[in-house]
């Protein structure tokens, strides 16, 4: 992430455009994907809720704790134009 003024703009963007549980992240057009165990397997049209559920099961974590982190990560990837949210 970033800090300072950049961080404040990012926080303001996230607040203005919340990512809903039904959001479906997809790899953006023109982005070349190098598969990894976290991103590539999940940005395939699944909803945010499904992604969080799968992560919670895989890592034995609390979904309520994960959802904020997943939303923040998706917002960062969207801001960098690496994913599209539908």
C-alpha positions in Angstrom: 0.0 0.0 0.0 1.0 3.6 0.2 1.0 6.3 2.9 0.5 10.0 3.2 -1.5 11.8 0.6 -1.7 8.7 -1.7 -3.1 6.7 1.2 -5.8 9.3 1.9 -6.9 9.4 -1.8 -7.1 5.6 -1.7 -9.2 5.5 1.5 -11.5 8.1 0.1 -12.0 6.1 -3.1 -12.7 3.0 -1.2 -15.3 4.8 0.9 -17.0 6.3 -2.1 -17.1 3.0 -4.0 -17.6 0.2 -1.6 -17.2 -3.3 -3.0 -20.3 -5.4 -2.5 -20.4 -9.1 -1.6 -21.8 -9.9 -5.0 -18.9 -8.2 -6.9 -17.1 -10.5 -9.3 -13.4 -9.6 -9.8 -11.9 -10.5 -13.2 -8.4 -10.0 -14.6 -8.5 -6.8 -16.6 -8.2 -7.0 -20.4 -4.6 -6.7 -21.6 -3.2 -7.8 -18.2 -1.0 -10.8 -18.5 -1.5 -13.2 -15.6 1.2 -15.2 -13.9 -0.7 -17.8 -11.9 -0.1 -17.9 -8.2 -2.0 -19.7 -5.4 -3.9 -16.6 -4.2 -4.9 -14.3 -7.1 -5.1 -16.3 -10.3 -7.3 -19.0 -8.9 -9.8 -16.6 -7.5 -10.3 -13.8 -10.0 -12.3 -16.1 -12.2 -15.8 -14.7 -11.9 -16.4 -15.8 -8.3 -18.2 -13.3 -6.1 -16.5 -11.6 -3.2 -18.5 -13.8 -0.8 -17.3 -16.9 -2.5 -13.7 -15.8 -2.5 -13.8 -15.0 1.2 -15.5 -18.3 2.0 -12.9 -20.2 0.0 -10.0 -18.4 1.7 -11.5 -18.9 5.1 -11.8 -22.7 4.5 -8.3 -22.9 3.0 -6.6 -21.0 5.7 -8.9 -21.8 8.6 -9.6 -18.1 9.2 -12.6 -16.1 10.3 -14.5 -14.8 7.2 -15.5 -11.6 9.1 -11.8 -10.8 9.5 -10.9 -11.7 5.9 -13.5 -9.7 4.1 -12.0 -6.3 4.9 -8.6 -7.4 3.8 -10.0 -8.9 0.6 -12.0 -5.7 -0.2 -8.8 -3.6 0.4 -6.8 -5.9 -1.9 -9.4 -5.8 -4.6 -9.7 -2.1 -4.4 -5.9 -1.7 -4.7 -5.8 -4.1 -7.8 -8.7 -2.2 -9.4 -7.0 1.2 -8.8 -3.9 -0.2 -10.5 -6.1 -1.4 -13.4 -5.1 -5.0 -12.9 -8.7 -6.3 -12.3 -12.2 -5.2 -13.3 -15.1 -5.5 -10.9 -18.5 -6.5 -12.2 
